[in-house]
Every structure is written in structure tokens, then in C-alpha cells.
Amino acid sequence: MGQDLRELQAAYASSETPDLGDLVRRYYNPIVRAVSEMPKPVVAAINGAVAGAGLGIALACDLRWAARSAVFATAFAGIGLAGDSGITWSLSRLVGTAKTAALMYLNERVSAEGALELGLVNAVVDDELLADSARELALRLAAGPTAAFAAIKHTLFAAATQSLPESLDLEADLQERIGRTADHLGGVASFFAKEQPTFTGH
């Protein structure tokens, strides 16, 4: 998954070089923003090779399950590009600046197990189990306290640019709102009754 350069082959062969900035702004950035700003967890089921913009989109997801045969690569330096689709932002947050630099500069392929060790994915499963495993995870999340999940996602995203005092204020504001939801009140009642809570998203 990633930009298929064959789609741009005619443009490269002509006298006009394709405007890659326009391509990124029009097609890839909106996808990354939609995934990262969506007020619910997004699960990526990664099968096969994921590289370049495809890796950027996968890293924008909240949870990433990979097939054992999956292979990861930043790919940009291999064709003389810098990176897009939020890849350096997401990689830096997940693995730190030093590992991001190595992944971007050296452009080496990373196996699914290697991606798990780096923290690029949350789980590696046998290829034939990937679809069912990712679906099971998505259903589990859908049955959870979705208003709380939206608040968690908001705080995680904001933490990348906020100071600690700003994060503390945001957490308090969200707890004030989420603390009034039926899911929270029902969850507390279930806790005291030693029962499994049932969440409705309200």
C-alpha cells in the first residue's frame, strides 16, 4: 500500500514533472486528517507490503494489527523524496527521533515482527487470522464506552503539542463532560455491583 508510481509514469515522461505537493495536499493529507481526527479509534489491518504514504496512513490509525507476512518500509528516500502523509510526525511519536531518522534515511525493510519490536504495530497474527482478529478488535471497541474513547483520542492527539499544564486542563475539562455520561454512571454502578458493564455510547 502506497502511491503507485506507475500511475505517474506518463507525467514523469512528459516535460512537466508532477506536482507532488498538490497530490499530497489533495489526496493524502485529507485521509490522514480524517483518520486522526475521527472521534473514535481506527483499527488498521495490515496485510502485505506497506510503504511510503500507505505507511503514513497506517501509522495515523490508533491500533495496528499486522499479518505475519507484512513488510514495512518508509520508501521515500529510495526514490529521492523526503516523506509525506504525516510519516515523520507519527514515526517520531511512536519510536522516537533516532529510530525515525534511521528508518527514513536508510529505507530498510522491516518485517512484521520487527515492526512489533519497534512499536509500529500492536500485534502480529498469522495471515489467515488477520481479518477476523482485526474485526473482533473493532467490535470490541464498538461495544465499549465510545464517548470516553473519543475523549482519550482527543487527549492523545493534543498531547503531542501541548504542555503538561495544558494537558491537565484538557483532561479535567473532558472528565467533567464524560463524567456526566450514562456510560460512566452505568460503569460505576456495574463496578459496585461486581457486574460487567454494558455501554451505549451515551
Secondary structure by P-SEA (a helix, b strand, c coil): ccccccccccccccccccaaaaaaacccaaaaaaaaaccbbbbbbccccccaaaaaaaaaccbbbbcccbbbbccccccccccccaaaaaaaacccaaaaaaaaaacccccaaaaaaaccccccccccaaaaaaaaaaaaaaacaaaaaaaaaaaaaacccccaaaaaaaaaaaaaaaaacaaaaaaaaaaaacbbbbbccc
